[in-house]
Every structure is written in C-alpha cells, then in structure tokens.
C-alpha cells in the first residue's frame, strides 16, 4: 500500500493533542465522572436567551452560516467601541490561534511564550514548523519583561501572553500589560489572550487601541458566556491584521447556531452577572476545601483555582490521579515548578460536594 506523501514536517510531528478530554478518560475507565471541574468550562451554562436562539437557528441548519459574521461583528464592535473592521471571528480562540500561526510562521520561525503556558498555542506554532523560545514563570505568573527580552534576543515576529493566565489564574494589572505593549518592536505582534478577562478585577485590561499594529486581543464565548461547545471566539486588532485573516480563515467555520447564540448572549447582561457571582462563590468554596485539607491556593482572576499541593510535581500528580480515580475530573499544570499545583474549575454545589468528599482521601493516599 502506498502511503500519502506527507511533508517532512508532518512526518516528524507527534500525533498528540494538548489536552486529553474528560470523555476520553470516561471511555477508558468505563465510568462517568461525578464532577467535571477540570476543563475550565462554565458549568452554569449559557444564557437562556442564547439557548433559545441556538434552538431556533438549528431549524435552519440546512443553510450555510453567514461567512462574514456580519451581525455578530457589529454587536461586538458596539460593545468595545471599535469598528466591525477591527473584529475577526473564528472557531474559538484556538481556531484563531491556528490562523495567526499560519500567517506568521514558517519552518524555523522563532516564537516566544512562557514555559508551561497555554499549550494549544505551542501546538499551532509547532504545527507550522515554528521554533518555541520559552521563559520561566516568575512568582507563578508570566513574566512580561523576560518575554520582551527573549523576543528581542531572537527577533521573534510573535510573542504570546495570557492575562489572566492559564493554567495558574494569576494576572497582571493594566499598567503592566500596557508597558509590555509599548515596548513591543514595531515588526513584532503581541498575542494577548484574554479568555478569562470577564472574571478579572477592574483594572486588568488596558484600553483598546486598534490603531496599534503590534497587538491582537483575543476574547471568547467559551468561558463567562458558557458556550465552549459552540466553538466561537474573536480577536480585536488593527483592521489590516483583521483583513489578513480573511486570506486564510475558514469563512464558513463558525456555524449558524454559534453565531446566533453568541449574539443573544451579548444582550443578556443579567445572566452574565449571575455567572460571575456564581463563579466567585464557587471559587471561595474551593479555597475553603483546599485549606481544610492543609493545602494552599493561588489568587485567581479566572474561573478556576490553582491549589498548591506544597511538594514536588509527582506528589501533585498522585493527588490528581486519586481524584480522577474517584471520578472527580481535574487537571494540573504540566511544567515544574507550577506542576506542584492542581487546577480546579468553578463547579456547582454538587460538583464541589464530590470534591470535598474525595480530596481528603486523595491526599491521604498520596503520601
């Protein structure tokens, strides 16, 4: 049998994904999870108005979606006080990161990120042959100064930072991020991932400046808006960069249901406020459960809490595996020293009841 003539790059890439989904783990174990609090999903769900809009749009699923995302772009532009020409919409931030990598990266292109930061960005960079240059976290947060220094040293056209950060939940204030933007070289693009910005305290996001060609800000409907399964997110940037996305994006990639749901979600501020309150309350309970077990927590501006297990990564992995074996789905950072933590997403009362029940046993079993 003759195999397809894969490119040399594809032949040397591993056939892996950044995250193993809870469904895969359930299939492997043959048992459903009692609590799904590991993927930073919004368990409180989308707006009822969004659900109804998606239900109505489903009856028209025989139609292709609007390839220009016209109505949603206008609504987002109004929300952020920019022009629709400054908005690009795609299949979640992950999909948009792939398009961005395609536009800026060829084999050997240097790209800068933090060691242990969001791995899907790395997945796209490596998929186009880019070479990752990483800097360590500082005090469990991404280090803007170190990222800038490494960017200058390797003349990278692309540098990534998330604010608030995933997987640690830490954050920088707007002044710090603006200082980073101000220092980005004129021919470098800062990819500023703000997936969790709705959960962050006031003063976290610097003002939008869509005249600046050196930065793109990514937002999503997956987190605060509770639409992770719909796969829809957007970028805010200079119109020249937004126009460049049209050269490579899948113009029919965002389906009708997702467009309709996102548009309705933007109009339901009451539900968004409910979610923010529920997440804050859930995080407070996670902190209490962790401390009752003798563990410490990191401050979080996201919809999850990083729990410091206080020892090396192998110990934290034993705790995580004990939780998963007891059918409580959580995750953890991949890289030391952040891998001394486990990461628990905000959950319902029932989710956290299960976590509270299982955590002391997991700690005891882990030695």
Backbone torsions as a table, in degrees:
resi	resn	phi	psi	omega
1	UNK	NA	132.0	179.3
2	UNK	-87.7	127.3	-179.2
3	UNK	-83.5	155.9	172.7
4	UNK	-57.7	151.1	-179.5
5	UNK	-85.7	76.0	180.0
6	UNK	-61.4	149.3	174.0
7	UNK	-66.7	158.9	178.6
8	UNK	-59.5	-37.6	179.4
9	UNK	-62.4	-48.5	-178.7
10	UNK	-63.6	-37.9	-179.7
11	UNK	-61.2	-32.6	-176.1
12	UNK	-94.2	-5.6	177.9
13	UNK	-79.6	144.5	175.0
14	UNK	-74.6	147.1	178.5
15	UNK	-88.2	70.9	-177.8
16	UNK	-130.0	166.2	173.6
17	UNK	-121.2	155.1	-177.9
18	UNK	-61.5	-34.9	-176.2
19	UNK	-130.1	140.4	170.0
20	UNK	-90.2	118.7	-174.9
21	UNK	-70.4	155.9	178.1
22	UNK	-60.6	-31.4	178.7
23	UNK	-62.8	-39.3	177.9
24	UNK	-62.8	-41.9	-180.0
25	UNK	-67.6	-36.7	177.2
26	UNK	-65.5	-40.2	177.6
27	UNK	-63.8	-38.4	-179.1
28	UNK	-67.2	-39.5	-177.3
29	UNK	-86.1	-21.4	-176.1
30	UNK	76.6	12.5	-177.8
31	UNK	-135.3	141.7	175.4
32	UNK	-76.2	153.9	174.2
33	UNK	-73.6	144.4	172.8
34	UNK	-76.4	-34.4	-178.3
35	UNK	-138.2	126.3	-179.9
36	UNK	-106.1	84.1	-174.0
37	UNK	-130.2	47.1	-178.6
38	UNK	-126.3	-15.3	-172.4
39	UNK	-106.4	11.9	-179.7
40	UNK	58.1	30.5	173.7
41	UNK	-76.8	158.4	177.2
42	UNK	-93.4	95.1	-175.6
43	UNK	-67.5	-12.6	-179.4
44	UNK	-83.6	-6.3	167.5
45	UNK	81.7	170.5	179.0
46	UNK	-76.5	167.2	174.6
47	UNK	-56.6	138.5	173.1
48	UNK	-54.6	-33.9	177.3
49	UNK	-65.3	-36.8	177.6
50	UNK	-68.1	-40.6	178.1
51	UNK	-61.2	-44.1	-179.8
52	UNK	-66.1	-39.8	178.6
53	UNK	-64.7	-39.5	178.1
54	UNK	-68.2	-37.5	177.9
55	UNK	-62.9	-43.4	179.2
56	UNK	-65.8	-39.6	-179.6
57	UNK	-68.0	-26.8	-179.0
58	UNK	-62.0	-30.8	179.8
59	UNK	-69.1	-15.7	177.6
60	UNK	-109.7	24.5	-178.2
61	UNK	-66.9	-10.6	175.3
62	UNK	-70.3	-17.5	178.5
63	UNK	-89.3	145.9	167.4
64	UNK	-66.8	152.5	176.1
65	UNK	-74.2	160.2	175.5
66	UNK	-63.2	113.1	-176.1
67	UNK	-67.3	-18.0	179.1
68	UNK	-92.7	-7.0	-178.4
69	UNK	50.0	41.3	-166.5
70	UNK	-57.7	-54.7	-174.1
71	UNK	-65.5	-41.3	-179.2
72	UNK	-68.3	-39.1	177.5
73	UNK	-61.4	-41.3	179.5
74	UNK	-65.7	-40.0	179.3
75	UNK	-65.9	-41.4	178.5
76	UNK	-67.5	-38.5	177.4
77	UNK	-61.6	-42.9	177.8
78	UNK	-63.2	-41.1	-179.4
79	UNK	-60.7	-41.2	-173.1
80	UNK	-100.2	-0.9	178.0
81	UNK	68.9	36.7	178.0
82	UNK	-126.4	-177.2	177.1
83	UNK	-89.8	151.2	173.6
84	UNK	-55.6	-26.0	178.1
85	UNK	-69.7	-8.1	177.2
86	UNK	-99.0	6.6	-176.4
87	UNK	-117.4	130.1	169.5
88	UNK	-120.5	135.4	-177.2
89	UNK	-115.4	139.8	-178.9
90	UNK	-151.3	-173.3	-174.6
91	UNK	-80.4	69.5	-175.3
92	UNK	75.2	169.0	176.0
93	UNK	-60.2	-35.3	-179.6
94	UNK	-57.9	-45.1	178.9
95	UNK	-63.8	-41.5	179.5
96	UNK	-67.0	-35.2	175.5
97	UNK	-61.7	-37.6	177.7
98	UNK	-63.3	-43.4	177.6
99	UNK	-64.7	-40.7	179.9
100	UNK	-62.1	-44.3	178.3
101	UNK	-61.2	-40.9	-179.8
102	UNK	-61.5	-35.5	-177.8
103	UNK	-76.0	-29.4	-169.6
104	UNK	-114.0	-12.0	-168.7
105	UNK	-121.3	131.9	166.6
106	UNK	-125.6	179.2	-177.2
107	UNK	-60.9	126.8	178.9
108	UNK	94.1	-6.9	-179.3
109	UNK	-65.3	127.6	177.1
110	UNK	-77.0	138.2	179.2
111	UNK	-137.4	139.0	-173.5
112	UNK	-111.3	136.2	175.2
113	UNK	-154.5	178.7	178.4
114	UNK	-91.5	143.7	179.0
115	UNK	-69.4	113.0	-178.2
116	UNK	99.9	1.4	178.3
117	UNK	-75.3	-177.3	-172.3
118	UNK	-47.8	113.5	-171.3
119	UNK	-72.9	-19.0	179.4
120	UNK	-65.8	-32.5	174.5
121	UNK	-59.8	-46.8	179.3
122	UNK	-61.2	-39.1	179.7
123	UNK	-56.7	-45.6	179.4
124	UNK	-69.6	-41.8	179.2
125	UNK	-58.3	-49.7	-178.7
126	UNK	-67.8	-30.0	179.4
127	UNK	-66.2	-22.0	175.8
128	UNK	-105.8	10.5	174.6
129	UNK	88.2	9.2	179.1
130	UNK	-69.0	159.0	179.6
131	UNK	-111.1	116.8	-177.3
132	UNK	-79.1	130.6	172.2
133	UNK	-115.2	120.2	-171.7
134	UNK	-116.8	151.8	172.9
135	UNK	-123.9	149.5	-178.1
136	UNK	-74.3	158.5	170.4
137	UNK	-65.5	155.8	174.3
138	UNK	-125.0	119.4	-176.9
139	UNK	54.7	42.9	177.0
140	UNK	64.2	20.5	176.5
141	UNK	-131.8	153.5	174.4
142	UNK	-63.1	148.6	-171.8
143	UNK	-109.8	95.8	-176.6
144	UNK	-57.6	-40.0	-178.5
145	UNK	-65.0	-43.8	179.2
146	UNK	-65.5	-37.5	177.2
147	UNK	-63.0	-42.3	178.8
148	UNK	-64.6	-43.4	-179.6
149	UNK	-62.2	-43.0	-179.8
150	UNK	-68.5	-36.5	177.7
151	UNK	-60.6	-44.1	178.7
152	UNK	-66.5	-39.6	-175.6
153	UNK	-65.7	-36.0	-177.5
154	UNK	-106.7	5.3	178.2
155	UNK	53.8	49.6	-176.4
156	UNK	-78.4	138.1	176.1
157	UNK	-82.9	-7.0	-175.5
158	UNK	-146.4	132.3	175.9
159	UNK	-135.4	140.2	-173.7
160	UNK	-116.6	138.3	168.7
161	UNK	-147.7	142.7	175.2
162	UNK	-109.4	134.7	179.4
163	UNK	-144.6	108.0	-2.7
164	UNK	-62.3	161.5	-173.7
165	UNK	-88.0	145.2	166.5
166	UNK	-121.6	118.0	32.2
167	UNK	-107.8	5.7	-169.9
168	UNK	-94.8	-22.8	-179.2
169	UNK	82.1	-1.4	178.7
170	UNK	-76.3	168.6	-175.5
171	UNK	-155.0	160.4	173.4
172	UNK	-111.8	154.0	178.2
173	UNK	-78.2	168.0	-175.1
174	UNK	-59.7	-37.5	-178.5
175	UNK	-61.8	-41.0	179.8
176	UNK	-65.5	-44.4	179.8
177	UNK	-67.1	-39.5	178.4
178	UNK	-64.1	-37.8	176.6
179	UNK	-61.6	-39.2	177.0
180	UNK	-63.9	-45.5	178.8
181	UNK	-59.0	-42.7	-177.4
182	UNK	-62.7	-27.2	-175.9
183	UNK	-96.6	-2.3	178.6
184	UNK	-65.2	133.3	177.5
185	UNK	-58.8	155.4	-174.1
186	UNK	-63.7	-26.3	-178.7
187	UNK	-106.9	20.3	177.5
188	UNK	-116.6	145.9	178.8
189	UNK	-110.2	127.2	173.3
190	UNK	-89.9	120.2	174.5
191	UNK	-93.8	103.8	-176.3
192	UNK	-102.5	104.8	-177.0
193	UNK	-88.5	112.0	-178.2
194	UNK	-115.2	42.7	-176.5
195	UNK	-58.8	-30.2	-174.4
196	UNK	-106.8	15.8	-169.6
197	UNK	-62.7	-29.7	-179.2
198	UNK	-64.3	-25.6	-178.9
199	UNK	-87.0	-11.5	-172.3
200	UNK	-79.5	156.2	178.4
201	UNK	-69.7	158.0	175.7
202	UNK	-54.7	144.9	179.4
203	UNK	89.4	11.5	179.1
204	UNK	-89.4	-39.5	-177.0
205	UNK	-97.2	126.6	174.6
206	UNK	-69.8	162.3	179.2
207	UNK	-59.5	148.1	176.1
208	UNK	-72.0	138.1	174.0
209	UNK	-137.9	92.7	-175.3
210	UNK	-80.8	3.6	172.0
211	UNK	-84.9	-12.8	-177.9
212	UNK	-85.0	116.9	-177.6
213	UNK	-79.8	-1.2	-172.4
214	UNK	-99.1	6.1	-175.6
215	UNK	-146.2	141.8	168.7
216	UNK	-126.8	134.0	-179.1
217	UNK	-106.6	124.8	179.6
218	UNK	-104.8	135.8	176.0
219	UNK	-129.6	167.2	-175.1
220	UNK	-146.3	157.4	170.0
221	UNK	-96.6	3.5	-175.5
222	UNK	-76.2	-30.0	-169.9
223	UNK	-98.3	-88.6	-175.0
224	UNK	-61.4	-30.9	-178.0
225	UNK	-87.6	-4.9	171.1
226	UNK	68.7	32.6	-175.5
227	UNK	-123.0	37.8	-176.6
228	UNK	-57.1	-39.2	-178.0
229	UNK	-71.6	-14.4	180.0
230	UNK	-84.2	-18.0	178.9
231	UNK	55.5	77.1	177.3
232	UNK	-150.0	129.7	177.4
233	UNK	-150.2	-179.1	-176.6
234	UNK	-153.1	159.8	174.6
235	UNK	-119.7	150.8	177.3
236	UNK	-121.3	121.9	-173.4
237	UNK	-160.7	176.6	173.4
238	UNK	-58.0	142.4	-174.2
239	UNK	-61.0	-27.9	177.6
240	UNK	-64.6	-42.2	177.7
241	UNK	-68.2	-43.1	178.1
242	UNK	-58.2	-42.7	178.9
243	UNK	-62.4	-35.4	179.9
244	UNK	-64.8	-31.4	176.8
245	UNK	-58.5	-32.9	-178.1
246	UNK	-65.2	-16.2	177.9
247	UNK	-76.0	-22.9	-171.6
248	UNK	-128.3	-17.0	-173.0
249	UNK	-73.1	158.6	171.4
250	UNK	-79.6	105.8	-172.2
251	UNK	-66.1	-20.2	177.3
252	UNK	-110.3	22.5	-174.2
253	UNK	-74.7	-27.7	-179.8
254	UNK	-95.2	116.5	-171.8
255	UNK	-76.2	166.2	-175.9
256	UNK	-60.8	-40.9	-178.3
257	UNK	-64.0	-42.4	179.3
258	UNK	-63.7	-43.2	178.8
259	UNK	-60.6	-46.6	-178.4
260	UNK	-65.2	-43.4	-179.7
261	UNK	-64.2	-42.7	-180.0
262	UNK	-64.1	-41.5	179.5
263	UNK	-61.8	-43.4	178.8
264	UNK	-68.0	-38.0	-178.8
265	UNK	-61.1	-37.9	-179.3
266	UNK	-61.8	-26.2	-176.6
267	UNK	-87.9	-5.5	-175.0
268	UNK	-109.8	75.3	-179.8
269	UNK	-67.0	-29.9	180.0
270	UNK	-60.9	-44.7	179.3
271	UNK	-66.5	-40.7	178.5
272	UNK	-59.5	-43.7	178.4
273	UNK	-63.0	-37.7	176.5
274	UNK	-60.7	-45.1	-179.9
275	UNK	-62.1	-45.7	-179.1
276	UNK	-60.6	-40.2	177.2
277	UNK	-67.0	-42.1	-179.9
278	UNK	-65.5	-39.9	178.3
279	UNK	-64.9	-43.4	179.4
280	UNK	-61.3	-42.1	178.8
281	UNK	-66.3	-41.2	179.2
282	UNK	-63.6	-41.4	178.7
283	UNK	-63.2	-38.3	177.6
284	UNK	-61.8	-39.1	179.9
285	UNK	-70.1	-38.9	177.3
286	UNK	-59.2	-43.3	178.1
287	UNK	-58.6	-45.3	179.9
288	UNK	-63.2	-41.2	179.1
289	UNK	-64.2	-44.4	-179.4
290	UNK	-62.4	-46.3	-177.6
291	UNK	-68.0	-32.5	175.7
292	UNK	-64.1	-27.7	177.1
293	UNK	-88.0	6.3	178.6
294	UNK	83.5	14.9	-179.3
295	UNK	-106.1	157.8	177.7
296	UNK	-105.7	167.3	-178.1
297	UNK	-131.2	156.3	174.2
298	UNK	-95.7	144.3	172.8
299	UNK	-57.8	141.7	-175.8
300	UNK	-132.5	134.2	173.0
301	UNK	-110.6	21.7	-179.9
302	UNK	-118.5	-164.3	178.1
303	UNK	-102.5	30.6	177.4
304	UNK	-147.5	168.9	178.7
305	UNK	-128.5	130.1	171.7
306	UNK	-87.4	121.1	-178.2
307	UNK	-102.6	121.5	-178.1
308	UNK	-82.8	113.8	-178.2
309	UNK	-80.6	-7.1	168.4
310	UNK	83.8	-0.4	180.0
311	UNK	-137.7	-162.5	-176.1
312	UNK	-73.6	169.7	-176.6
313	UNK	-60.1	-34.5	-179.7
314	UNK	-62.4	-36.8	177.4
315	UNK	-65.2	-45.5	177.8
316	UNK	-62.5	-38.2	178.1
317	UNK	-64.8	-35.0	177.0
318	UNK	-65.9	-41.3	177.1
319	UNK	-62.4	-46.0	179.6
320	UNK	-59.4	-45.9	-178.2
321	UNK	-64.8	-35.6	177.2
322	UNK	-65.6	-39.0	176.9
323	UNK	-64.6	-46.2	-179.7
324	UNK	-63.4	-40.6	178.5
325	UNK	-63.3	-28.8	176.5
326	UNK	-89.1	13.2	173.3
327	UNK	70.6	32.6	171.6
328	UNK	-116.2	110.5	-174.7
329	UNK	-84.5	115.2	172.8
330	UNK	-135.1	170.3	175.9
331	UNK	-130.3	-179.2	179.7
332	UNK	-150.0	159.0	172.1
333	UNK	-61.2	155.4	-173.9
334	UNK	-94.8	-19.8	-167.0
335	UNK	-120.6	138.1	175.7
336	UNK	-69.7	148.6	-1.0
337	UNK	-86.5	1.8	-179.7
338	UNK	-67.4	-19.1	-179.1
339	UNK	-75.9	6.8	169.7
340	UNK	-77.1	-5.2	-176.0
341	UNK	-106.8	156.4	162.2
342	UNK	-112.9	156.5	-174.4
343	UNK	-121.1	122.5	-174.8
344	UNK	-118.9	122.5	179.9
345	UNK	-80.0	152.6	174.1
346	UNK	-55.9	137.4	-177.2
347	UNK	-136.6	175.7	175.3
348	UNK	-72.5	171.8	176.8
349	UNK	-58.6	-41.0	179.5
350	UNK	-65.7	-40.0	177.1
351	UNK	-58.5	-46.6	-175.5
352	UNK	-76.2	-25.8	170.8
353	UNK	-60.1	-45.1	179.2
354	UNK	-64.3	-43.6	178.8
355	UNK	-62.0	-44.3	179.8
356	UNK	-62.8	-36.6	179.6
357	UNK	-68.8	-41.2	-169.5
358	UNK	-88.0	-32.7	-173.2
359	UNK	-56.2	-47.6	180.0
360	UNK	-58.0	-37.9	178.0
361	UNK	-67.3	-40.4	179.8
362	UNK	-62.8	-40.5	178.3
363	UNK	-64.6	-44.8	-179.1
364	UNK	-63.4	-40.4	-179.6
365	UNK	-69.0	-23.1	-172.0
366	UNK	-88.5	-5.3	174.6
367	UNK	75.9	NA	NA
